[in-house]
Amino acid sequence: MKPIQRALISVSDKTGILEFALELQKSGVEILSTGGTADLLRKGGVPVIQVSDYTGFPEMMDGRIKTLHPRVHGGILARRDVPEHVKAMEAHGIRPIDLVVINLYPFEQTVARKDCSLEDAIENIDIGGPAMIRSAAKNSEDVVVLVNPDEYGPVLEEIKAGVVTLETRRRLCRDAFAHTARYDSLISTYLTGKWQVDADFPPLLNQPFEKVQELRYGENPHQSAALYKEMSPLPSEIVSAKQLQGKELSFNNFIDLNAAWELVKEFDKGAVAIIKHTNPCGVAQGEDQLKTFIVAREVDPISAFGGILGFNRLVTIQTAEEIVKNFVEVVVAPGFDPEALKLFAAKKNVRLMQMPEMGSTANAGKFDLKRIGGGLLVQSQDLLTYVEDQLKVASERKPDDREMEDMKFAWIVAKHVKSNAIVYAKDREILGIGAGQMSRVDSARVAVEKARKPLQGAVMASDAFFPFRDSIDEAAKNGITSIISPGGSIRDEEVLQAANEHKIAMLFTGTRHFKH
């Protein structure tokens, strides 16, 4: 392979570019450049040939037209081993370009701004840059393409050694196509969010994800795994969390962390959730954080051992002192008291994850994705809890104020329990949870078995309607006085009859929360 003799440099992210260009110049590389990049290089002492001087065609239309020219793309695309290509270059005064250093207009950063208009977004769609990157990548055996400043150093070493290896060229080619594919998907995703009708799904789903880190392993040690983030995640999403201490998180840790955070962030008042295998095994609400944590833990202390803890308030030193009495895997919260951090520092295996801020639970335009063999299931996210004016007291007896508040609390928790889900609660604390059973009445019985306190006077939440009255009879037998469920079964009359027989207040939400 021939040495690098001519480079075209045009970058929006100018990190390290002057230093790189200075070294190229010392190696005898001629440099073509445009606009602000050319100005920066000249001021830094790098001789530069302006692309407009090279093509004989001026930049115009606010820079929209500058590199889209045969002398540029011919120099990049021409195969040096094809005589017809070489003759065409000689006939039209096209010089070979051996190195293309490009990064694109900052579209992602532009649309992330709160004040970004559609016009701003459109103007920050790069056209010439992707065309040159793709041209160089297509001809990677003759042209080296660089889109990442982190690659400047390693490539420079190979240039100085006399040749950029085929292995490096192919790796950079792969990265270049991934770079432009991601860029196009960012644009597609943004415009879909702007112009797509809410109820519709795009005919072609382009969701850009960028690797954040490789994980220790997947669901099981024999599976490999990695964490990716999507375009501009909200601060309230778990991928935005900052790890303050502890060993690397595993695939399962992230799944449970997400479950913990998604649950506690639903509450306006202070709340604590303990998650095990994606299901809550203890949840409580209250402004006395230490007491609330103890209440949540005692719902199922055996399951809480080695669990994931979620807090929607800053973790205090008093709570931290109680947490470290038992083994926990991870704690996620909006923040930690400085004294609590000192205490946790002595427990190096405890992972601490800090969320930047509570943020908004509204996540318009984002999808919930579930992979199946050979395809992908896509749905809108389940952001609804209940709508006050849709709540309907269907029974003869009306719930009192305490029962009403407990039912709303239990309903939020039930939304985050794997179906079939049954939750018993009283005084804004969970007493028992039945998750993932094949029949609803079995979930009701499991929740009773899990309860460590009497259920007399407690409420019951069901994520979906009752197909038979058996769950109501089971609830009554254990002292449940109020039940919240979506309603909508063909046997609602039978279910309500059972509730009325037992003098149980029944609240219908009209909304189901299956979680598979």
N, C-alpha and C positions, 0 to 999 in steps of 0.2 A: 504494500500500500504506500502511496505517495505521502510525503510530509505535508503538513498544513502550511499553505502559502498565502491564502486569502481568507478573511473572515468578514462576515456581516453581523454587526452588533446593533440591536435595537431593543431596549428593555424598559419596562415601566418600573419594575423593582430594581433599583440601581445598586443594591447591596453587593459590595465587592467588585463591581464591574470595572472601576478605574484601575484597581490593583491588577486585576486579571488582564486588562488591555495593555497595561504597561509591560507586563511579562511577555505577552504575545509580541509586542513591538520588539523587545530585546531578542526574541527568537526569530525575527525577520518576517513576521506575518504582516501583510498589508490589511488595513482595516477600512471597511465601508460602514457607514452609519447614517442615522437619520435624526432629525429634530433635537430633542433635549438630550438624548444620549450622545450625539455628536458634539454638542456644546460642552457637555461635562467632560468628555474625553479630551477635547482640544484644550480646555482650561487646565486639565491635569497634565498637559504636555505630551499627549498622544497624537501623532499625525493621523488625520482622518480624511478619507475621501467621502464627500457628501454623496448619498445615493442619487440625488437629483443631478449632480454633475456627472456621475458615472452613466446614468441612463440617458442624459440629455433631455430629460423631461422634468419640468418643475413640479414640486409638491403643490397640491391644490385642494380646494374644497375642505379647508380646515384640517388638512393632513389626511383626509380620507383616501386620497390618491397619492401614493409615493413609492411603494415597493411592488405594486401590481404591474410589473413590466417584464417583457421577455428577456431583457439583459440580466434581470435579477433571477427570475425563475429558470431561465435557460442555464445560467451558471450553476444553479443548485441541482436541477433535475438531470442535466446531461450526464450520460454514462461515459466514463473515460475509456472503457474497454470496447465501445461500439464506434467503429470508424465513421459511420454516418453522423453520429452525434458530434464527434470532434470536428468534422468538416463543416457542419452547420454552425458551430461556435465560431470557427475561423471566418466563415463567410459573413457573419453578422456582428463581428466584433464583441462576442460574448466571452468574458473571462470566467474560468471556473472559480466557484466559491466552495471552499473546502470545510468551512466551519460556520455554522449558523447559531448565533446566541440570541435567543428571543424569550422574553416572557410577556404576557399579554396585558391589555388594558385591565385595570382593577375592577372588573364587573362585580365580583362577589363583595368586595369592600364597599362599593358604591351602593348596591341595593340593600346592604345591611344598615345603612344610615336611615334614621327615622324620617329625615326630611327629603329622602330620595324621590324624585318625580319620575314618571315613566320616560320623559324626555332625557333625563340624566342617565337612566338605565340604558336606553337605546344608544346614546352617544358613547357609552363605555363598552359597547360590543365591538371587539377587535375583529377585523376582517383580514387584513394583510398578514398579521402575525400568525394566525392559525394556518393560512395558506403556505407561508414559508416553512413553518415547522413541519407540516405534513409533507411538503416537497422534499425537505432535507431527510426526514425519516424514511420516506419511500426509497431514497437513494443512499441509504446509510453506509453502504460499502465504500462509497466515494466521499460522503459528506458526514461530518460529525455534527450532531444537533444537541444543543444544551438549553434546557428550560428551567433548570434548578441551580441557583447560586452555590448550593452545597457541592455541586459537581465540578466547580471551577478548578479547585486545587488538584484533585486526582487526574483530571484530563490534562491540566497544564504539565504535570509530571510526565505524562506519556508523550506530550508534544515535545518537551525538552529532550526526551529519550530518543526522539526521531520518528516515532510512529504511534498512532492511536490504534490499539489492537482491535481485531474483529469482534472479540468478546465484548469489549467496551462499547463499540459502535452499536452492536445489536441490543445491548441493555439500554443504551440511551434512546435508540429507536423505539423500543417497547414503551419506555417512560414518556416519550414525546407523544405517541398516539393516545396513551392514557390521559395525558395532560390536556390535549385538545378535546378528547371525548368528555372529560369532566367539565371543561369549560362550556361546551355546547349543552351539556345536561343542566348546568346551572342556569343558563339562559332559558332553556325549555321549561325548567321547573318554575322559574320566576314568572315567565309569561303565562304559564298554565294557571298559576295562582292569581294573576291579574285578570285573565280573560275567560277562564274556565267557569262554567255554571256550577254552583256549589254541589248540586245533586249528581253531577256527571263525573265520570272518570275518563282521563285522557286515553285515546286509542293506543298510544305508545307511551309507556311509563318510563321516564328517565329520572332516576333518583341518584344524584351523585353522593357517594360516600368516600371519605378519605380515611386511610388507616391512621389510627392514633397510636396503637401499640399492639405488639404480639402478646398473647396471654400464655400463662404457664401451661395450660391445657384446656380442653373443652369440657363438655359435661362429664366425661370420663378421662382418666389419664392417658388412654391410648388415642384420644382425639386431639388434634391441634386446633388452635383458635386464635382469633385476633379481634380487637375492638376497632370499629369504624365509626366516624361521626358523619352526620348528614350536613347539608348546607345550612350554615348559620343557626346552630341549635339555640333554643331559648335558654336563658340563665336557669330556668326552673327545671331543666332536663338533666338527667343523671350524668350524661356524657360531659356536662359542664363542670362536674364536681372536681375539686382539687384534693388530691391525696396528701394528707399532712404527715402521716407516719405509717409504718407497717410494711410487710412484704407485699409483693405484687398481688393484685386481685385476680381471681380465676373467673372463668366463664360463668359458673354458677353464682359466684359472689355478685357479679354485675346484675344478673337476673333478679336475685333477691334484693339487692340494693334498690333497683328500680321499683320493685314491688313495694318496698318500705317507704320510699320517698313519694311515690304516686299516691299512696294512701294518706300519709300524714299531711301532705300539702293541701288536701281537700278540706281540712278543718280550719275555721277562722280562729278558734280558741286553741290553747296549747294541747298537743296530742302526742302520744307515744305509740309506736307500733313495733312489735317483734315479729319477724318473718322467719319462717323455716320452710324450705322447699317451695318458695313463692307464695305460700299461704300465710296469713296472719295467725299466729298462735296466741297472741295477746295484744289487746288494744285498749287504751283508756284515754279519757279527755279530762283536762283540768289545768288550772293555772299554777298549782303547787307541783312543780315538775318532779321532785323527788317522790312524793306520794303517788303521783300519776304513774311514774315508771314502775314502782313497786307493785301497784295494782295490776298493771299490764303484765308484768313478769309472773305474778302469782296466778294468772288465769291458767297457765300450763307451764309450770317451772321446769318440767322435764324437757319439753320441746324447746323452751327458751334457751337451754344450755347450748352454746355454740351457734346462737341465732344472729340475725342481722337486726340492729336497732335503728329505728327511724324517729327523729325528733323534728318538730316544726318550729322549735325555739332554740336559742343558744343553750348549749349544755353547761350546766353550772358545776361548780366544784363538788357540791353536795351530791348531785346526781352521779357524777363521775366516781366518787368514793363508793357508791352503791354498785355501779356497773362493774367495777374491777373485782368485786367479791366473787364473781363467777366468770367462766370463760365465755367470751363473745367473739364473733369473727370480725364484724365491722360495725361502726357507728356512723350514721350519716345525719347531718344537721346543718342549719344555716351558719353555725359558728360554735366556738368553744371558748369558755372562760379561760384566761391565761393560766390560772391555777389548775384548772382541769387538764390543760395540755401538759403541764409539768407532771401531773399525776399519771396520765396516760403514757408519758414518755418512758416510764419504768416498765410498762407492759408493751414491749416492742412488737409483739405478735398481733396486737389489736390495731386493725386498720381504721384510720379516721378519715372521713370524707366530708369536706366542707362545700356546701352549695354557695354560689356567689350571692344569691338573693332568692327570696321566695318566688318572685316573678309572677307571671300570669298563667293560669291553667288553660287559658284559651290557646289553642294550637291550630288555628284555622289553616286549611290548605295542606296539612300534613296527614299522612295515611298510616294506618296500622297494617303491617305486612306480616304475612305468615307463609312460610315456604312449604310447599308440598312437592311430591315427586314430579319433576319436570315442569314445575310452574310456581306461581305465586298467587296467593289470595290477598286481595287488597280491600280494605274497608276504611270508612271514616273512623276516627277515634271515638271511644265512648267517654265523652266529656260531660254528659248529663248525669246529675244525681237525682233530683226530683224537681218538679215545677209546682210551687206552692198552690197555685190556683187549679191544678189538676188533681191534687190529693182529694180523695173521696172516702168519707166514712160510710162503709157499706153495711155495717152491722147495726143491730138495734141499740146496743150500748155505745156511747161515744167515749173515746179515750180522754183521760184527764190531762192536764198540762204536762205533768211529769212523764206520763206514758208517751205523749206525743213527742217530747224532746228525745226520749230514749229510742223511740222507733226511728226517728230521723238519723240518730247516731248509728244505730244498728244497720240501717239501710245503706249508709255510706260504706260501712265495713263489709257488708255482704257483697257489695259491688266488686270488691277486691279479693273475694274468696272464690276458688275454683268451683265450678258447678258440678253437681247440685250443691248449693250453698244454703246452710241454715245458721243463723247467728242468734244467740240469746244475750240480752243485755239488760242492765239496770243501773240507774244513777250514772249514766255515761261511762260505764265500764263493761267490757265484754265478760260474760260468765262462761260461755261455751260456744265452740265453733264446730260445725260438721261440714267437711269439705270433700268434694270430688267423689261422692258416692254415686252408685249407679241408679239408686232410687231416692226420692226426696225424703221418704219416711226414714230410710236408713241414715241419712244425714241428720235428721232430727234426733234420732236415737244416739248417734255418735256424739252430737253436741251435748246431750244430757250426760253421757258417760264422761265427757271431758270436763264438765262443770265441777268446780271445786267449792262452790257455794250453793246453798239452796236456791232454786229458781222461782220460789214463790214471789209473785208480784213482778216478775221480769217480763220483758217483751221479746217477741220473736220476729226475725226478718228472714224472708225467703227471696232469693234472687229472681225466681220465676214463679209462675202460678202453681197452685196445688192441684194435681190431677185427680186426687181423691181426698176424702175427709180424714184419712188415717193420720196424717201429720197434725191435724187440728186436735184430734183425740189424744195423740201423744203429748202435744203441748199442754193441753188442759190437765192431763194426768200429773204433769210436773209443775203445775202452778202458774203457767203463763197466763197473763191477763189481757195482753194486746198483741196483735199480729199485723205486720206490714208486708205486703206483697204486691206484685203488679196487677193481680186479677186477670180475668180474660179467659179462664178455663171454661170448657163446655159444662163443667160440673160446679161452676161458681155457686149455683143455688144450693147444691148439696154441701159445699164447703161453708157457705154462710149459715146454713141451717145448723151445722155443727158448732160454729162460733156462737150463734145465738143460744143454743142449748147449754153451752158452757159459760154463757155470759162474758164472752171474750169480745173485746172491741177489735174490729177488723178495718184496716186502712188500705185502700187500693191506690197505687201510684200511677198505673197505666203505662209504666215503663219497665221493661225487662233488662236484667244485667247478666246474661250468660257470660261466663269466662272460661273458655276452653284452652 
